[in-house]
Amino acid sequence: MTYQILAADGVTPLREQINRQSATFRGAGAGFGGQLRDWNVPLQSTDAALLPVLTQAQARTDDVIRNNGIAANGVQLHQDHIIGSEYRLSYKPNWHLLGIKPDTGFVRDVEAAFRDIAEDPNCYIDAERKRTFTMLMREGIATHAFAGEVMAKPEMISDVHSPLATCIRMVSPKQVTNPSRMMDSESLRGGIDFNRHGQAVAFHVEQGGNRFGIGKQWRRVTKRLSNGRVGFIHVFEPIDAGQSRGVNKFLSSLEQLKMLDTLQNTTLQKAIVNAMYAASIESELGSEEAMQFLLGSGQGGGNQVNPLDKLLTGYGDYYAGNSVKLGGVKLPHLFPGDKINIHSAGNADNGFSELESSLIRYVAAGLGVDYAQLSKNYSQMSYATLKASANDSWRYFMGRRKVIANRFANQIFELVFEEQLIRGDITLPRGARYTFQERRHAWTRCDWIGAGRMSIDGLKEVKESVLLMESGLSTYEEEAAKLGKDYQELFAQQAREVEERKNKGLPPPSYMKLEGFAPDQVEGQMNG
């Protein structure tokens, strides 16, 4: 008689299952003990997975952003670390491609002209006259954080008080849908028209109608006009070929955020109840007697006494004559069969903090931010751990700045630059190889200066910057940008201050550099 060892499913021979798993990826097999046998998901594109549930995903994300402090802080972190208090232009035309020598005067003129319209407190750059350029950028980054994409429509609005007619109207991604809510097709997906190359050519924006959708209309907006000017701005980072709409960062942790909200409310309610009631009296009543009281309730007629009413009256008379005191010395005699329970308000946590931290870490990983920043909990963290976590989140924020914020800002700058050029507010340098229409990007190439990197230990980080510049591994431009400053403005201001100190008979500030860089060495030299 031969015996055969079977696998955990009781059918497949163990040797056959081992051979089968060793020849394939385990994650695609049944797993040890068959745990993955029921995990059968369809293979589909990002559009196929997202577009059918896009409306529900947007609604749930909006709800959690409005009502969950952790989620709201996640959006705020994106605004503060990517954009900051001012998003400043650093104009850098492609001089080599244009075939002319760098013209610093032209650069300063362009930056000054753009900054004048961008940060005008009258908000002429906004079609609704509510936002400055920095506010547009902060709103765009916030929208990208919880919607996965930024949408805006350039417009031309004549205003006698505005130096330009160009302005930007922010468009909510929720407004871009298929006309009349028709089904997606090869050429129309997620409210966007595509050509045969998969390029977006137009966007359908909902307009009008009441909250029930009655009277709603759709306006078709072309992405680029015939003259090359941008007609609709759509910025997102695709993660799959053929993707039509952006995926927001909250979808991977939306379930945990909702459960965290429920968990916190339940724990808070429990703590309040425990604090409200110091003690309770528990009464024992046999099941037969209980049924008699319940079944007899309401059946008495005339002068007949209801058993339940009689019981409750007896309880009332007894405890009316025997007051229950917990803060006094007297210990009361309870009604026969009753006992008193003492409720303690202590230990209300009961493991809640660890579970909450675990959920917040999961959410932080999904959003790409640091746990300490998201939870606002910096306890038990050393300089090394703070520095490592800050650098990790800084790398993520700089990626978002380059891929999302800068692309959005560049398109706005191109629109403003074009009109300023037509109006004669700026004049292109002579001798260029290409005109503006021929090389739009070469003439509008630029970087942007946003929020500076968070400082953990200012002295150590200044020493690091100085060493990087002295060793030739960095420049004043890069180091100043880390602080959210423009090195050219910094140099100009320093020159003015040096001249003013000289006029007032004050010593030059050169000695401060030595003391700030190596205070220990300076102190030793002074003592020597």
Secondary structure as UniProt FT lines:
FT   TURN            8..9
FT   HELIX           14..22
FT   HELIX           26..28
FT   HELIX           32..34
FT   TURN            35..38
FT   HELIX           46..50
FT   HELIX           51..53
FT   HELIX           54..67
FT   HELIX           69..78
FT   HELIX           79..83
FT   STRAND          88..91
FT   HELIX           95..98
FT   HELIX           104..118
FT   TURN            121..122
FT   TURN            124..125
FT   TURN            127..128
FT   HELIX           133..147
FT   STRAND          150..156
FT   TURN            160..161
FT   STRAND          166..170
FT   HELIX           173..175
FT   HELIX           179..181
FT   STRAND          188..189
FT   TURN            190..191
FT   STRAND          192..194
FT   TURN            196..197
FT   STRAND          200..207
FT   TURN            211..212
FT   TURN            214..215
FT   STRAND          217..222
FT   TURN            226..227
FT   STRAND          233..235
FT   TURN            241..242
FT   TURN            249..250
FT   HELIX           251..253
FT   HELIX           254..276
FT   STRAND          279..283
FT   HELIX           287..296
FT   TURN            297..299
FT   TURN            302..303
FT   HELIX           307..321
FT   TURN            336..337
FT   STRAND          338..342
FT   TURN            350..351
FT   HELIX           352..367
FT   HELIX           371..375
FT   TURN            379..380
FT   HELIX           383..400
FT   HELIX           401..405
FT   HELIX           406..423
FT   TURN            430..431
FT   TURN            436..438
FT   HELIX           440..444
FT   STRAND          446..449
FT   HELIX           458..470
FT   TURN            471..472
FT   HELIX           476..482
FT   TURN            483..484
FT   HELIX           487..503
FT   TURN            504..505
FT   HELIX           510..517
FT   HELIX           519..527
//
